Amino acid sequence: MKNKLKELRKEYDYSQDGLAEKLGVSRQTINSIEKGKYNPSLPLALLIAQIFKTTVENIFFLEEDDFKK
């Protein structure tokens, strides 16, 4: 799964630490999500979308390879 978290974070001028604190997670979690190494839980994804005033689908999206798993 790909995401636009890093782009949105920069657009809203959040550091990884700042966003992590706002979400109640570690900076490492934000880093892992941005790099596509970790997929957030649904509640976390919804919170992220709420912070950036958008939908989950505008931040996280599947690629063709994701359907083969």
Secondary structure, DSSP 8 states (H G I E B T S, - for coil): -EE-HHHHHHHTT--HHHHHHHHTS-HHHHHHHHTTS----HHHHHHHHHHTTS-HHHHEE--GGGGG-
